[in-house]
Amino acid sequence: MKASQIVPPLVLAVLFLAAWQVAAATGFLAETLGLDPLLVPSPSEIAAALYEDRAVLAENALVTLWEVLAGFAVALVIGVGAAVLLHLHEPLRRATYPLVVASQTIPVIVIAPILVVWFGYGIGPKLAVIALICFFPIAVNTLDGLRSVPVPLVEMMRTLDARRSRILVDVELPASLPYLFSGAKIAVAVAVIGAVFGEWVGASSGLGYLMLQDNAQLETARLFASVFLLSVIALVLFGTVALLERLSISWR
């Protein structure tokens, strides 16, 4: 990555943190928001919470990270499989695709309590919530990629007596990889939202669970520290998928 890509956002972040620090330390931010200064921690107080409570934060962050990775993996398998199935069967796609789109109008935070009632407080409901959030961008983008192959190319493969499975493997799946990675980057970035929703509804560990405890106990600095760690997890996972994209489709 070039310096011209790193420096501008880095400078902007530093300026934002500096302004936040001054506004919080002087009491201007709390006064403006009409809140007690205890509820408006400064970046330095959040950094102190990150260090002082590093053990409990790390323990819960690992729980959330595991949930995100597992839920994303489930969504990846089901999303790609569904996209291939809908691509190969036109009548099935016409019948189910509108329903898939309509399913996204239901807020996941509404579904989460139902899943907990059905399946209890284990990891299952959390994986289901994460997979539901991640499924749509993966499936839709992969399906668009599979359908992006020029028709003359498919016809040429058919004239060479290529089977349908051969066309899928040699032509359509490789062509869909850029679309798949685009959907995967969106999905992995929002997967942490699903993990937090699941932990809010029913959990005994994880950053979402810790946030609820800190909110009840007015541990505002550590609450912001948990939010910071969630952002770090999302950024690292996004960068990892982007790196895999670069390595996998270097021909692009």
For each residue, the residues with C-beta under 8 A, 3 or more apart:
1: 5 6
2: 5 6
3: 6 7
4: 7 8
5: 1 2 8
6: 1 2 3 9 10
7: 3 4 10 11
8: 4 5 11 12
9: 6 12 13
10: 6 7 13 14
11: 7 8 14 15
12: 8 9 15 16
13: 9 10 16 17
14: 10 11 17 18
15: 11 12 18 19
16: 12 13 19 20
17: 13 14 20 21 43
18: 14 15 21 22
19: 15 16 22 23
20: 16 17 23 24 29 42 43
21: 17 18 24 25 42 43 44
22: 18 19 25 26 28
23: 19 20 26 28 29 32
24: 20 21 27 28 29 30 37 40 41 42 43 45
25: 21 22 42 44
26: 22 23
27: 24 30 31 37
28: 22 23 24 31 32
29: 20 23 24 32 33 40
30: 24 27 33 35 36 37 39 40
31: 27 28 34
32: 23 28 29
33: 29 30 40
34: 31
35: 30 39 40
36: 30 39 40
37: 24 27 30 40
38: 218 220
39: 30 35 36 218 220
40: 24 29 30 33 35 36 37 220
41: 24 45 46 49 220 221 224
42: 20 21 24 25 45 46
43: 17 20 21 24 46 47
44: 21 25 47 48
45: 24 41 42 48 49 221
46: 41 42 43 49 50 221 224 225 228
47: 43 44 50 51
48: 44 45 51 52 221
49: 41 45 46 52 53 219 221 222 224 225
50: 46 47 53 54 57 225 228 229
51: 47 48 54
52: 48 49
53: 49 50 56 57 222 225
54: 50 51 57 58
55: 58 59
56: 53 59 60 210
57: 50 53 54 60 61 207 210 222 225 226 229
58: 54 55 61 62
59: 55 56 62 63 205
60: 56 57 63 64 205 206 207 209 210 226
61: 57 58 64 65 207 229 233
62: 58 59 65 66
63: 59 60 66 67 205 206 207
64: 60 61 67 68 192 195 196 199 206 207 208 230 233
65: 61 62 68 69 233
66: 62 63 69 70
67: 63 64 70 71 123 126 127 130 195 198 199 206
68: 64 65 71 72 130 188 191 192 194 195 233 237
69: 65 66 72 73 237
70: 66 67 73 74 123 127 130
71: 67 68 74 75 126 127 128 129 130 131 134 191 194 195
72: 68 69 75 76 130 131 134 187 188 191 237
73: 69 70 76 77
74: 70 71 77 78 127 130 131
75: 71 72 78 79 130 131 132 133 134 135 138 187 191
76: 72 73 79 80 134 138 184 187
77: 73 74 80 81
78: 74 75 81 82 131 135 139
79: 75 76 82 83 134 135 136 138 139 142 183 187
80: 76 77 83 84 138 139 142 180
81: 77 78 84 85
82: 78 79 85 86 100 135 139
83: 79 80 86 87 138 139 140 142 143 146 176
84: 80 81 87 88 142 146 168 173
85: 81 82 88 89 92
86: 82 83 89 92 93 96 97 139 143
87: 83 84 93 143 146 147 172
88: 84 85 164 168
89: 85 86 92 93
90: 93 94
91: 94 95
92: 85 86 89 95 96
93: 86 87 89 90 96 97 143
94: 90 91 97
95: 91 92 99
96: 86 92 93 99 100
97: 86 93 94 100 101
98: 101 102
99: 95 96 102 103
100: 82 96 97 103 104 136 139 140
101: 97 98 104
102: 98 99 105
103: 99 100 106 136
104: 100 101 136
105: 102
106: 103 110 111
107: 110 111
108: 111 112 129 132 133 194 197
109: 112 197 200
110: 106 107 113 114
111: 106 107 108 114 115 129 132
112: 108 109 115 116 125 129 197 198 200 201
113: 110 116 117 201 202
114: 110 111 117 118
115: 111 112 118 119 124 125 128 129 198 201
116: 112 113 119 120 121 125 201 202
117: 113 114
118: 114 115 125
119: 115 116 122 124 125 128
120: 116 124 125 202
121: 116 125 202 203 204
122: 119 125
123: 67 70 126 127
124: 115 119 120 127 128
125: 112 115 116 118 119 120 121 122 128 129 198 201 202
126: 67 71 123 129 130 194 195 198 199 203 206
127: 67 70 71 74 123 124 130 131 198
128: 71 115 119 124 125 131 132 198
129: 71 108 111 112 115 125 126 132 133 194 195 197 198
130: 67 68 70 71 72 74 75 126 127 133 134 191 194 195 198
131: 71 72 74 75 78 127 128 134 135 194
132: 75 108 111 128 129 135 194
133: 75 108 129 130 136 187 190 191 193 194
134: 71 72 75 76 79 130 131 137 138 187 188 190 191 194
135: 75 78 79 82 131 132 138 139 187
136: 79 100 103 104 133 139 140
137: 134 140 141 183 184 186 187 190
138: 75 76 79 80 83 134 135 141 142 180 183 184 187
139: 78 79 80 82 83 86 100 135 136 142 143 183
140: 83 100 136 137 143 144 183
141: 137 138 144 145 179 180 182 183 186
142: 79 80 83 84 138 139 145 146 176 179 180 183
143: 83 86 87 93 139 140 146 147
144: 140 141 147 148 176 179
145: 141 142 148 175 176 177 178 179 180
146: 83 84 87 142 143 149 172 173 175 176
147: 87 143 144
148: 144 145 175 176 179
149: 146 153 154 171 172 175
150: 153 154
151: 154 155
152: 155 156
153: 149 150 156 157 171
154: 149 150 151 157 158 167 171 172
155: 151 152 158 159
156: 152 153 159 160
157: 153 154 160 162 166 167 170 171
158: 154 155 161 162 167
159: 155 156
160: 156 157
161: 158
162: 157 158 166 167 170
163: 166 167
164: 88 167 168
165: 168 169
166: 157 162 163 169 170
167: 154 157 158 162 163 164 170 171 172
168: 84 88 164 165 171 172 173
169: 165 166 172 173
170: 157 162 166 167 173 174
171: 149 153 154 157 167 168 174 175
172: 87 146 149 154 167 168 169 175 176
173: 84 146 168 169 170 176 177
174: 170 171 177
175: 145 146 148 149 171 172
176: 83 142 144 145 146 148 172 173 179 180
177: 145 173 174 180 181 245 248 249
178: 145 181 182 245 249 252
179: 141 142 144 145 148 176 182 183
180: 80 138 141 142 145 176 177 183 184
181: 177 178 184 185 241 242 244 245 248 249
182: 141 178 179 185 186
183: 79 137 138 139 140 141 142 179 180 186 187
184: 76 137 138 180 181 187 188 241 245
185: 181 182 188 189 238 241 242 245
186: 137 141 182 183 189 190
187: 72 75 76 79 133 134 135 137 138 183 184 190 191
188: 68 72 134 184 185 191 234 237 238 240 241
189: 185 186 192 234 237 238
190: 133 134 137 186 187 193 194 234
191: 68 71 72 75 130 133 134 187 188 194 195 234 237
192: 64 68 189 195 196 230 233 234
193: 133 190 196 197
194: 68 71 108 126 129 130 131 132 133 134 190 191 197 198
195: 64 67 68 71 126 129 130 191 192 198 199 206 207 208
196: 64 192 193 199 200 207 208 211 230
197: 108 109 112 129 193 194 200 201 208
198: 67 112 115 125 126 127 128 129 130 194 195 201 202 203 208
199: 64 67 126 195 196 202 203 205 206 207 208 209 212
200: 109 112 196 197 203 208 209 211 212
201: 112 113 115 116 125 197 198
202: 113 116 120 121 125 198 199
203: 121 126 198 199 200 206 208 209
204: 121 209
205: 59 60 63 199 209 210
206: 60 63 64 67 126 195 199 203 209 210
207: 57 60 61 63 64 195 196 199 210 211 226 229 230
208: 64 195 196 197 198 199 200 203 211 212
209: 60 199 200 203 204 205 206 212 213
210: 56 57 60 205 206 207 213 214 222 226
211: 196 200 207 208 214 215 223 226 227
212: 199 200 208 209 215 216
213: 209 210 216 217 219
214: 210 211 217 218 219 220 222 223 226
215: 211 212 218 219 223
216: 212 213
217: 213 214
218: 38 39 214 215
219: 49 213 214 215 222 223
220: 38 39 40 41 214 223 224
221: 41 45 46 48 49 224 225
222: 49 53 57 210 214 219 225 226
223: 211 214 215 219 220 226 227
224: 41 46 49 220 221 227 228
225: 46 49 50 53 57 221 222 228 229
226: 57 60 207 210 211 214 222 223 229 230
227: 211 223 224 230 231
228: 46 50 224 225 231 232
229: 50 57 61 207 225 226 232 233
230: 64 192 196 207 226 227 233 234
231: 227 228 234 235
232: 228 229 235 236
233: 61 64 65 68 192 229 230 236 237
234: 188 189 190 191 192 230 231 237 238
235: 231 232 238 239
236: 232 233 239 240
237: 68 69 72 188 189 191 233 234 240 241
238: 185 188 189 234 235 241 242
239: 235 236 242 243
240: 188 236 237 243 244
241: 181 184 185 188 237 238 244 245
242: 181 185 238 239 245 246
243: 239 240 246 247
244: 181 240 241 247 248
245: 177 178 181 184 185 241 242 248 249
246: 242 243 249 250
247: 243 244 250
248: 177 181 244 245
249: 177 178 181 245 246 252
250: 246 247
251:
252: 178 249
